[in-house]
């Protein structure tokens, strides 16, 4: 053996039997023409040709919006503005006041509207029940610390008593108990 001769390269799999041989990824194949777009998620062909802008993109509704059946002129629970509610709270009353903060898109608010209408029929002369739309009266709802919907305020005619605030859908019997016992 000559002095300049190099030793044979060492096979790593022979020196470290616990180490697996290196993994080689298979070549990537292109799947051209196999993938199809789902027609539900792709816009109509006419839209693709137009430049994108919010005003040029047509709106597609998934369902019809609610018609507002829970607020009608003949219902006892009336929708009021922030100024009207403030005048009602500051004015002299002989009966408790119930203020419902709601939104038209809120499912529990629609259920609460039905409960409040039944309560208004029961207590037509013994309570005043009004509604405030939080989308229309955003600042007033923020000032009243409305964080969740629906939010109800029960305000006693006695100015010495504190108002009772509830958040979320509450049963009709609980509203009756608050009006009977705490007002």
Steps between C-alpha positions, in 0.01 A plus 500: 500500500635834415491796734286709272225249463174609669289259701176374351192712578308383804143387446285681767253214521780265603640722773162596652257210469228683705484785248264429209620561149427848364147544360461614143175666399337358187490733201206739493246440227288783371129429502398731221135503404383267779404768756160660445367800688184462702228714334368608841824680586591633157343821370291493185699525174379855429655626825848372412524736204420816695756675721449433870346778704241479779244679282550269197484170691136378504362394837353155532272442798503161666157557650239773513556759775241513779201721435489640853181321600587555865460880466164608362285808552229303680739341750505628857881506522609807305840585355629832635800720432762583762351845566151357551631239745694763695188718524302198617757413767526858629124557493254418776357146481277292724596167342835324440683549173658210309754592229603228254824557309488279191627458144306383196763235416504351853315168532453512880370858463221375274406237757513763775274727294230233506538460877486877553189531287327235713612687812367826356162339437491373861617830654348750259419755772763391758825539303648693209709284267708660225770387255822668386679380185873490582595535133306827470592632847859380532625783723206469738551123527870555571418759767256254660782239501322254274755227432277206407162468338225501602550726802205603717484784749223496762460853638277555800269804527663561840822699434657361820505145363781392271432372150532128433700396195481158334697375204401216272177315448303473825173314553166676528453386861825668604380828346171464690690437826719808450197721432300356793769475768775751419317796352 
